[in-house]
Amino acid sequence: MSYKIPLFDLNFDEKEGQAVAEAIKDNWISTGPRCKAFEDRFAMMLQVNHAISTSNCTVSLHLALKLIGVEPDDEVICPSLTFVATVNAIRYMDAIPVFADVTSYELPVIDPEDIRKKITPKTKAILVMHYGGFACDMDSIMNIANEFRLKVVEDACHGPLSEYKGKKLGTIGDIGCFSFFSNKNISTGEGGMLVTNSSELNDRCRLLRSHGMTSMSYERASGHSTTYDVIELGYNYRMDDIHAAIGLVQLDKIEADLVQRNMIREMYLKKLSSIDGILIPFKGYKEFLSNYIFPIVLKNSTFETRDKIREQLAEAGIQTSVHYPAVHRFSIYKKFYTELPITDYLVDNLITLPMYSKLTNEDVFFIVNTLNSILSNE
Ligand SMILES: Cc1ncc(COP(=O)(O)O)c(C=O)c1O
């Protein structure tokens, strides 16, 4: 089924294709100069010392937890209101995910007070996720981390260029991780980035990303090195120059894309303000924002009602989603189940409305009017 208004649309034109064609013409398609250029520009945009490109964010998260020294049976405090990859990365290390609730329906990001309650002698790290590109309460989280000597990893997949008190998300904790999956603000198909201000973490990350080898093919082909040693058990988690070529074009577009998304958010806020049955998370949010998604929450509702409303929106040609089904309720996470009342209500009653820079005012009017008439008949 193709929707009249999809949930997301790529911000692509002929430039992405041309960039790929040029990479092919230059005869180097694995990790090489375009990955380096993409990393350098990303680091500059985020005002962070190091950016390391990867094949996706899931592996960035895995590397991040390895780099900060998470060991089997260590506990890592994380949200359940996230994409499952955030938590899977903890399990890759044979560590224990300890789920913390979010602050409120209005602020659906990890609650610092609940983090504090869940700290034990086994806690090693806090893995936060900036939901929708809206910042977690990083001052409180960093204070807790300093008090208990915990490491902080930021899953900033939703928030490239989003800010918290003037700092870019992903640059506040020890390591930040980004995704360039198709539906993200910066799309390369698959792709990821890990950012850090630590030279030590940067050096080790580059080793682990590439089999633990002391040099890479491009360096050898450019005559910078003739051989290599393998000094750690590493992985192949590299990005390639074809994806980086697309990423570089996407970086040219990101600022204008975010301006556009911000206008769409403003339009949604204006139009939705007259609807009583919903609340809009982060309504008065003031920081610079990626606007990755536009979630709304139904008041006094149930998941049956929410699903019925989504079906009716789909019948009208509007694609919606739910960001996200709760991770602590997935079958493989039963062993780590804990009561999370706010997360539970949210995942059953939220609807993600379409958000992308090509969405027009008319599209927003149509979405809001359709939603309003469905809710009036409930
Ligand atoms: C919050 C979050 N974390 C992690 C990921 C995993 O990223 P990737 O698909 O690049 O592995 C995603 C998206 O896919 C995500 O939205």
The ligand as an SDF file (V2000), in Angstrom:
LIG
                    3D

 16 16  0  0  0  0  0  0  0  0999 V2000
   17.4130    5.1870   18.9950 C   0  0  0  0  0  0  0  0  0  0  0  0
   18.1040    4.2950   18.0190 C   0  0  0  0  0  0  0  0  0  0  0  0
   19.1750    3.5980   18.4130 N   0  0  0  0  0  0  0  0  0  0  0  0
   19.8380    2.7870   17.5650 C   0  0  0  0  0  0  0  0  0  0  0  0
   19.4280    2.6310   16.2640 C   0  0  0  0  0  0  0  0  0  0  0  0
   20.1670    1.7010   15.3840 C   0  0  0  0  0  0  0  0  0  0  0  0
   20.7590    2.3580   14.3160 O   0  0  0  0  0  0  0  0  0  0  0  0
   21.1930    1.5610   13.0050 P   0  0  0  0  0  0  0  0  0  0  0  0
   19.9790    1.1690   12.2710 O   0  0  0  0  0  0  0  0  0  0  0  0
   22.0460    2.5430   12.2690 O   0  0  0  0  0  0  0  0  0  0  0  0
   21.9900    0.3810   13.4510 O   0  0  0  0  0  0  0  0  0  0  0  0
   18.3080    3.3580   15.8030 C   0  0  0  0  0  0  0  0  0  0  0  0
   17.7850    3.3160   14.4340 C   0  0  0  0  0  0  0  0  0  0  0  0
   17.7520    2.5200   13.6310 O   0  0  0  0  0  0  0  0  0  0  0  0
   17.6260    4.1880   16.7030 C   0  0  0  0  0  0  0  0  0  0  0  0
   16.5380    4.8960   16.3230 O   0  0  0  0  0  0  0  0  0  0  0  0
  1  2  1  0
  2  3  1  0
  2 15  2  0
  3  4  2  0
  4  5  1  0
  5  6  1  0
  5 12  2  0
  6  7  1  0
  7  8  1  0
  8  9  2  0
  8 10  1  0
  8 11  1  0
 12 13  1  0
 12 15  1  0
 13 14  2  0
 15 16  1  0
M  END
$$$$
